Amino acid sequence: MENNNKYTCPIDFTMSLLGDKWSMWILWSLQNGPLRFGELKRLIPGITEKMLNQQLKKFTNNSIVVRKVYPEVPPRVEYHLTQHGESLKAILLLIRQWGEEHLSIRKE
């Protein structure tokens, strides 16, 4: 886990993990089970390999995602939510539902 002393409140900490463009896409994609890097990249339109790597590293450093390397040639790597990460599913679902309900009233 990241150092809690640098956050002003729990919302600040949560937003540091989820408040960027790609975090929710990645977590939403992993909610139904493990995925390989290439599968994740295909599921998330517009994300670069560099950004996906950075986000996955952030999530693994914060015990939200596990990176599992299988002893095969070539190596197979999968990413999946930890129990800690699984606890975010309800939040992601609520955000998705809110978006569905309010998308039609948005102003551009």
C-alpha positions in Angstrom: 0.0 0.0 0.0 1.0 3.5 -0.6 2.1 5.7 2.3 -1.2 6.9 3.9 0.5 10.0 5.4 0.6 11.9 2.1 -3.2 11.9 1.7 -5.4 14.5 3.3 -8.4 12.2 3.7 -9.8 8.8 2.5 -11.4 10.4 -0.6 -8.0 11.8 -1.6 -6.5 8.3 -1.4 -9.3 6.7 -3.3 -9.2 9.3 -6.1 -5.4 8.9 -6.4 -6.1 5.2 -7.3 -9.3 5.6 -9.3 -9.5 9.2 -10.5 -7.6 9.0 -13.7 -8.8 8.2 -17.2 -7.9 4.5 -17.3 -8.2 3.1 -13.8 -11.9 2.3 -13.9 -11.6 0.8 -17.4 -8.9 -1.6 -16.2 -10.7 -2.6 -13.0 -14.0 -3.0 -14.9 -12.3 -5.3 -17.4 -10.8 -7.4 -14.7 -14.0 -7.9 -12.7 -15.0 -11.1 -14.5 -11.7 -12.9 -14.1 -8.0 -13.0 -15.0 -6.8 -11.4 -18.3 -3.5 -11.3 -20.1 -1.9 -7.9 -21.0 -2.9 -8.1 -24.7 -6.5 -9.0 -23.8 -6.7 -6.0 -21.5 -5.3 -3.7 -24.1 -7.9 -4.9 -26.7 -10.7 -4.3 -24.2 -9.7 -0.7 -23.5 -10.0 1.6 -26.5 -7.2 4.1 -26.8 -4.9 3.0 -24.0 -1.2 2.7 -24.8 1.0 -0.1 -23.7 3.0 2.3 -21.6 -0.1 3.6 -19.8 -1.5 0.1 -19.3 1.8 -1.0 -17.8 1.9 2.1 -15.5 -1.7 1.5 -14.3 -1.2 -2.2 -13.7 2.0 -1.4 -11.7 0.1 1.1 -9.6 -2.6 -1.5 -8.9 -0.1 -4.2 -8.0 1.8 -1.9 -5.7 -1.5 -1.1 -3.9 -2.6 -4.8 -3.6 -5.6 -4.2 -5.9 -4.3 -6.4 -8.8 -2.1 -9.5 -8.8 0.3 -10.2 -11.6 0.8 -13.9 -12.0 3.6 -15.3 -14.2 3.3 -18.9 -15.3 6.5 -20.9 -15.7 6.0 -21.5 -19.5 7.9 -20.7 -22.6 7.1 -18.1 -23.7 6.0 -16.8 -20.3 2.3 -16.3 -19.8 1.3 -13.4 -17.5 -2.2 -12.8 -16.2 -3.7 -10.1 -14.1 -6.6 -10.5 -11.7 -8.2 -8.6 -8.9 -7.1 -9.4 -5.3 -9.7 -9.7 -2.6 -9.0 -6.0 -1.9 -9.6 -5.2 -5.6 -12.8 -7.3 -5.6 -14.2 -5.0 -2.9 -14.2 -2.2 -5.6 -16.8 -4.1 -7.8 -19.8 -2.6 -6.0 -18.4 0.9 -6.4 -17.7 0.4 -10.2 -21.2 -1.0 -10.6 -22.8 2.1 -8.9 -20.7 4.4 -11.1 -21.8 2.6 -14.2 -25.4 2.7 -13.1 -25.2 6.4 -12.4 -23.7 7.0 -15.8 -26.5 5.0 -17.5 -29.1 7.0 -15.7 -27.6 10.4 -16.4 -26.0 10.0 -19.8 -29.1 11.2 -21.6 -29.2 14.5 -19.7 -25.6 15.6 -20.3 -24.7 18.8 -21.9 -21.7 19.2 -24.2 
